[in-house]
């Protein structure tokens, strides 16, 4: 199976000032890491999503220990 790891950082629209015609967005501090194999961190702190995604990717590249 080919693994395709993705990260999605959550954003939200900031409240607009009266008369403001432009929408502004800001990071929420949360994100998800997920893979085509079914791995999914769910919504967690952005740093945790990055760490868990890297750990998942590293585990795929690490050969199984020999007995």
JODA-V632095 format. One line per field, one symbol per residue. phi: phi as a letter, one per 20 degrees, with the letter a starting at -180 (. if undefined). psi: psi as a letter, one per 20 degrees, with the letter a starting at -180 (. if undefined). Layout:
BEGIN
phi: ???
psi: ???
END
This chain:
BEGIN
phi: .eececcceecbeffefgnfededcbfencbcdbcfeogbfmfcggffffffffffffffeefffee
psi: pppopqpopprqpqpqqpipiqpqqqqijqrqpqqiiippiaorqghhggghghggghhhipqqqq.
END
